[in-house]
């Protein structure tokens, strides 16, 4: 079985401060990891995925297989980054089924 | 592009009735759609995978006779909550993957179900 753990339910930082949202996973195979974001009163949308190795809206995430982590980072948080962030895992060969962590509510204060 | 809609956005029903929720991909074809359930302040829980033209695949612990899924076309999947009870009250969200194997899932806005 697979599990995605986001240890922080709430995270607050000030504008301009670095932010890191933690995500750990457990899965015996080779997973694909994703970060999804949900802004207030909007639907869930993909932020980034580990195989793309890209930076979206200043956010990056590196898959660390040794630590089974996929933490989301941004060096300088902005107020518009305030949202709910979900880490998700796909088991690769399972036609895209996603298993989500419980989410972290990020608040960026002015 | 890649918009997914759900209908209705919210529904209130009496215990014992059945409720149908529609999920549509508006501007693309989706061979695979997914149904999730989200309890208040909790994560999305995958319920089932809906494949066009074939039976849905349910996650462990999800009653297939309780949550009927039909994926009759490349743009429509429906979830029917049969004989709904108050414990079925939840937020139901669907997502869709484009035909062609693209990994990205596009999510609907969700349907709030309240069973009295």
Contacts between the chains, C-beta under 8 A, distances in Angstrom:
chain1	res1	chain2	res2	distance
A	32	B	103	7.3
A	43	B	4	7.9
A	43	B	107	4.9
A	43	B	108	6.6
A	43	B	109	4.8
A	43	B	110	7.1
A	44	B	44	7.6
A	44	B	93	7.1
A	44	B	95	7.8
A	44	B	107	4.2
A	45	B	107	6.8
A	46	B	104	5.5
A	46	B	105	7.3
A	49	B	103	7.1
A	49	B	104	7.9
A	86	B	43	6.8
A	86	B	44	7.1
A	90	B	103	7.5
A	95	B	32	6.0
A	95	B	49	6.4
A	95	B	51	7.9
A	96	B	32	6.4
A	96	B	34	7.5
A	96	B	49	8.0
A	96	B	97	5.4
A	96	B	103	6.1
A	96	B	105	6.4
A	97	B	34	6.9
A	97	B	46	5.9
A	97	B	49	5.8
A	97	B	59	8.0
A	98	B	34	7.2
A	98	B	44	8.0
A	98	B	46	6.4
A	98	B	95	7.9
A	98	B	105	6.5
A	99	B	46	6.3
A	100	B	36	7.9
A	100	B	43	4.6
A	100	B	44	4.6
A	100	B	45	7.6
A	100	B	46	7.8
A	101	B	43	6.1
A	102	B	42	6.2
A	102	B	43	4.2
A	103	B	43	5.7
